[in-house]
């Protein structure tokens, strides 16, 4: 009886290990699936939509040459980019780095915008320069996420 049990034991252990390995795994295994799950959990689409609305408001504020409303919009923008930043990291290091870089720069630009005393101030010029560069990196990250089915 003891020798029969010894022959069955390795097979039983193998079955238990296989069952344990499959039951412990939860969630998607592909990068696209992982990114989509991250986006869903992070509220990505709502945050990105809010940032897009902010960017439009910032552009409109500049076009209308109304500094006070623009500064107020910059304050809200800083909060919105901070909200997406808190959802990092993503499952992809490159996307995480691009988002982190652009969101950090957006925040810095928003602070400069808020501090600006005029459209010709040093802070405002820095805001515009940083905002343009950060927007390019941000759009690259969004395009990369979209290529994985994240919208």
C-alpha positions in Angstrom: 0.0 0.0 0.0 2.8 2.4 0.9 4.5 1.9 -2.5 1.3 2.5 -4.4 0.8 5.8 -2.5 4.3 6.9 -3.4 3.6 6.3 -7.1 0.4 8.3 -7.0 1.8 11.2 -4.9 4.0 12.8 -7.7 1.0 12.7 -10.0 -1.2 14.2 -7.5 1.3 17.0 -6.7 1.6 17.7 -10.4 -2.2 18.0 -10.8 -2.4 20.2 -7.7 0.4 22.5 -9.0 -1.2 22.7 -12.4 -4.6 23.6 -10.9 -3.0 26.1 -8.5 -1.1 27.8 -11.4 -4.2 28.2 -13.4 -6.4 29.3 -10.6 -3.9 31.9 -9.3 -3.7 33.6 -12.7 -6.3 36.3 -13.2 -6.6 38.9 -15.9 -5.3 39.2 -19.4 -2.0 37.9 -20.5 -1.4 39.9 -23.6 0.0 43.4 -23.3 -3.0 44.8 -25.1 -5.3 43.1 -22.6 -3.3 44.3 -19.7 -3.3 47.9 -21.0 -7.1 47.7 -21.6 -7.6 46.4 -18.1 -5.4 49.1 -16.6 -7.3 51.8 -18.6 -10.7 50.5 -17.4 -9.6 50.4 -13.8 -7.9 53.8 -14.0 -10.9 55.6 -15.5 -8.5 56.4 -18.4 -11.1 57.5 -21.0 -12.8 60.0 -18.7 -9.5 61.4 -17.6 -8.2 61.7 -21.1 -11.4 63.4 -22.2 -11.1 65.9 -19.4 -7.5 66.7 -20.3 -8.5 67.1 -24.0 -11.2 69.6 -22.9 -8.7 71.4 -20.7 -6.2 71.7 -23.6 -9.0 73.1 -25.8 -9.9 75.6 -23.0 -6.3 76.6 -22.6 -6.0 77.2 -26.4 -9.3 79.2 -26.4 -8.2 81.3 -23.4 -5.0 82.2 -25.1 -6.8 83.0 -28.4 -9.3 85.2 -26.6 -6.4 86.9 -24.8 -8.1 86.7 -21.4 -5.4 86.0 -18.8 -7.5 85.6 -15.7 -9.8 82.9 -17.1 -6.8 81.2 -18.6 -5.0 81.2 -15.3 -8.1 79.6 -13.7 -8.2 77.0 -16.5 -4.5 76.2 -15.9 -5.3 75.5 -12.2 -8.0 73.0 -13.2 -5.7 71.5 -15.8 -3.0 70.8 -13.2 -5.6 68.9 -11.1 -6.7 66.9 -14.1 -3.2 65.9 -15.2 -2.5 65.0 -11.6 -5.5 62.7 -11.5 -4.1 60.7 -14.5 -0.6 60.7 -13.1 -1.8 59.0 -10.0 -3.0 56.1 -12.1 0.5 55.2 -13.3 2.3 52.9 -13.9 0.7 51.2 -16.8 1.7 47.7 -17.7 4.1 49.0 -20.4 7.3 50.9 -19.3 7.6 53.0 -22.4 4.0 54.2 -22.2 4.4 54.8 -18.5 7.5 56.9 -19.1 5.9 58.9 -21.9 2.8 59.6 -19.8 4.8 60.4 -16.7 7.0 62.8 -18.6 4.2 64.6 -20.4 2.0 64.8 -17.3 4.8 66.2 -15.2 5.6 68.7 -17.8 1.9 69.6 -18.2 1.8 70.2 -14.4 4.9 72.5 -14.6 3.4 74.4 -17.5 0.2 74.9 -15.6 2.0 76.3 -12.6 3.9 78.7 -14.9 0.6 79.7 -16.5 -1.0 80.3 -13.1 2.0 82.4 -12.0 2.1 84.5 -15.2 1.3 88.2 -14.7 0.9 88.9 -18.4 1.1 87.2 -21.8 4.6 88.6 -22.3 5.9 87.4 -18.9 8.8 84.9 -18.7 6.4 82.4 -16.9 3.9 82.6 -19.7 6.6 82.1 -22.4 7.9 79.0 -20.5 4.3 77.7 -20.1 3.8 77.9 -23.9 7.1 76.2 -24.7 6.7 73.4 -22.1 3.0 72.9 -23.1 3.9 72.4 -26.8 6.6 69.9 -26.1 4.6 68.0 -23.5 1.6 67.8 -25.8 3.7 66.0 -28.4 4.9 63.4 -25.9 1.4 63.0 -24.5 -0.1 62.5 -28.0 2.6 59.8 -28.7 1.6 58.0 -25.5 -2.1 58.2 -26.4 -1.4 56.9 -29.9 0.6 54.0 -28.5 -2.2 53.2 -26.2 -4.7 53.4 -29.0 -2.6 50.9 -31.0 -3.3 48.4 -28.2 -7.0 49.1 -28.3 -7.1 51.6 -25.4 -9.4 54.6 -26.1 
